[in-house]
Amino acid sequence: MNGIAQIIPWTVVVTAFAVMPVGCHSASGPQDELARDPVPLQAEPADLVWWQDAKFGLFIHWGPVSLKGTEIGWSRYGDRPGRDRARGGIPAEEYDALYKQFNPVEFDADEWVALAKAAGMKYLVFTSKHHDGFSMFDTKLSDYDIMHSPFGRDICAELAAACHRAGLKLGWYYSQPDWHHPDYRQPGRHERYIEYLHGQVRELCTNYGKVNIIWFDGLGGKAEDWDAERLIRMVRTLQPGVLVNNRCGLPADFSTPEQRVGSFELERPWESCITIGTQWAYKPDDETKSLAQCVNMLVQTVGGGGNLLLNVGPMPTGQIDPANAQRLREVGQWLKPIGESIYKTRGGPFAPGPWGATTHRGRRIYVHILKWDEPTVRLPAMDARIVRSRLLTGGSVEVTQNPDGISMSVPPADRDPLDTIVVLSLDRPAAEANVTP
């Protein structure tokens, strides 16, 4: 940060902490309650069920940087405490002033939520604050927020209300690193930044009704960098049943492989976060992933035991890029007739392969065949007996089961170009079936 004009607003905020501390780190009250009856650092298994059933969510990265069409946070050229200084990009002074021009008058929270639902998504996670430090909500702890832009409306409030009206689960992304704040990772001052961080998270967990997910992004920071135990206990106190990801220096509730489909993992909950284009924030004329790519990512993720959080970066007008929106609607159309093979399923029992992946629910296994390298797809042996088989996508299938394994053949005319789904009905719950390694 350069210049006194940038320092003054923060100085006022920091002084306020000395008078009235933010969060639950006070002399009495919530902190004492936590000490007497500690809140768990992890959610109860029952709290994860809705999320594991949902499978598919919308990630949204948005802020004043959309005016430039460059990557959020990372295109800010300036100091990044704790990391190497940025090379190239937008000078910090220019980046930090973009909010003065940010007026997304076409933003309509209900349209965003309707698009998510049309895509078959069950929850939404929005960037309340990224590494650049700009808050997309009405924070009382800084003037560097959406309320001081020409737009002057609380984006998070409108989005939360729209999600609640439509029955879409709501999550806030919040970056603990803040390259704009003068106290962040500064010797002798980082403790004041921690109080600021906790104060903002308290606002997000207090002012917007029910919040289902807090999605931290600590860039590999350690738990002590954020006073994470106290932070997460506060979050769980304010929002009972909330889910927290693993980017606060603690395992929390689920892992978050980025820009890739996670490995086959049925014990530890996980969620792949992947962009629909090539960057997280809006990029003019970006290349949108094809429908086949989106279907492949979703099937491989769910079949591997995870969720898919698919990201879009809205335009500076507040609208979703038309190409992105069209692709999301296409995914939703694909999901409508085959949703039983995705929603409320669990991954496996067979590990994904070059041919595709499997999901299961009750006594059914859904074999998603994404690629036909051979006329017959073969799976390892399992001790459950197949009593019936059919094609969810229409047509005929021949299934053979013997002690050596399972083979499936589908006539070329009945192979779906996106995903041929074979339903195997078993004599017992699929979760109880033992598969030969």
C-alpha positions, 0 to 999 in steps of 0.5 A: 500500500502506498499513500496516506489516503489509503492508510487513514480509513484503516487507522480509524478501524484499528483504533475502534478495536481498542475501544470495542473488540470485534468477534468473540475475543472479549473480556466476557460474553461469547468467549467465556461461553466457548471456554465453558462449553467448547464448540466442536471444530468439525461438523456432525456427520448429519450436517454433511448429508444435505451437501453430500446429497447436493453434489453440484454448486455454483461458485462466483468470483466477482468484484471491481476487477471485472472492469479490467477483465483480469484475474481477481486479486492475483492481477494486483501488482503490489506487495503480497505479505508472506508471498513473493511480490507480484510481477506484472498486472495492474498497479496497486494504486489503480487496482485499489481504486477500481471500486470508484468506477464499479456500478453493476446496474444490471445485477439481479440476484434473483436471476443469478439464483434462477440460473443456478437452479436451471443448471441443477445446482443445489447451493451457491458460494460467493466471494464476499472478500478475495485476497485484494481485500475489497468487501462485497458486503456492507462491512462496518469495519472498513470503507473499502467495500461495495457501499462506497462504490457508485453502486452502493448496494450490499451484494451479499444481502441481495444474494442471501435474500434471493437464495433464501427465497428460492431454497438454494443453500448459501455459502460465503467465500472469505479470504483470510489473506488481505493484500490491501490491509496495512496490518496484514502480516506486519510485525507487531500489527498482525494481531490487529488484523486477526481481530479485523478478520474475525470481525468481518466473518462475524458480520457475514455470520450474523447479518444475512440469515442462514448461512450453510457454508463458510469457504475460507481461502488461506493460501496455505497459511497455518491455523495460528495465522488466523487464530483458526480454532477461535474463528471456527468455534465462533462461526459454528456458534453463530451458524449451527450446522454450518460447513467449513472447508479445509483452508483455515489451517485445520481439516474442518469438514471437507477438502478442496482440490482446485482446478482438477477432479479430486482423487477417488476418496470415499472416506474424507468429504471433498469438493473440486472447485473448477472454473467454467472458463480459464480464470476465476474472474470475468475475462472477455472472450474467454473460452467456455468449457464444452458441455462434454467437458462439464458433464465429464467433470461432474460425473468423474467428481461425483463418481470419485466421492466428491462435489463439484463447485463450478465457477463463473465470473460475472461481467462488470455490468452484473450479468453472467456472461451469456456463453457461461449462462448458456452452458449452465442451462445445457448442463441442467437440461442434461441432468433433468432425466438422469438426476437420480444417478447424480443427486443423493448418490455416493461415489463408487463402489468401483474406482473411476477409469478411462471409461468413466465412473460409478455412483450408487444409491440404495440397491442400485449402481449407476455406471456412467460410461463417458468413453468407449475405447472398446466394444465392452466395458469391464468392471472388477468382480463384486460379491453382490449379485446383479438381479436386473440391468437397464439403460437409464439413457434409453436403449438396450444393454447386455450385462454379464457377471461372473467370478472374474468380473462384470462386462457391459455391452451397448449397441453403438446406436444406443450409446449416448454421446455424453454419458451412457448410463447403465443401471445395475440393480443388486440383491443387497445395498450397493454400499455393502458390496465388496469389490475385488481390488 
